[in-house]
Amino acid sequence: MGTRESEHHSQHDTRDRLISAAKCLFAEKGFNGTTVKELAEKAQVNISLVSYHFHGKEGLFRACLEQIGRSRLDTMQRILQPPTHREEVQIRLQVFFEEYFTLHLEEPEVARIIHRECEAGFPLVFDIFRETFFRSFETLVQFMQIGQERGLIRDGLDPILTASAMLAGASDIVRKDPLNERIYGRTLKNPDYRKAAVSNLLLFYMEGLHPKSHSLEERSL
């Protein structure tokens, strides 16, 4: 490996280590509670490299959120391709929920950062939020809209409200997972329970999404 290539590899490794450290510390302490010194120590690099690579703590925070957001957007766009038949609606939503739970299990710090920033309104990174997380949400909304246009999803459902409810449902299961494990001994870390969680979400939403579904009032007549 040549000198320049070695330096490039070393710089790339340093950036990755800093972003990895940032995910852990920002998730644990938040942006304001984390110091540059702690970030450097966690990544085992010189403190000056935070400024060199990211122009300070805020730049590292932005890079961290952008990496998370881009990854989420790529996943959503890959999974939520426009459906062509009803079975595909169910299959794609199943994969969506599976991927959602897997991501939060593999990188639990990501969930904590996203939830904290959502509650704060993304004050430092609203532009990143708009170009990544919000576009991910719009991908789900568009999936619903196209499904309605093709007669695969019932009319009358508001795509934005429906997409919001889906994300809220999956997110709530993730956020309550530690409590559910402690009280009920049920956790998404268990493959069987995770499969049951996906199945229940699908059953709940697919019954409501089905174009031939009837309201409770209609069924009682």
Secondary structure, 3 states (H helix, E strand, C coil): CCHHHHHHHHHHHHHHHHHHHHHHHHHHHHHHHCCHHHHHHHHCCCCHHHHHHHCCHHHHHHHHHHHHHHHHHHHHHHHCCCCCCHHHHHHHHHHHHHHHHHHHHHCHHHHHHHHHHHHHCCCCCHHHHHHCHHHHHHHHHHHHHHHHHCCCCCCCCCHHHHHHHHHHHHHHHHHCHHHHHHHHCCCCCCHHHHHHHHHHHHHHHHHHHCCCCCCHHHHHC
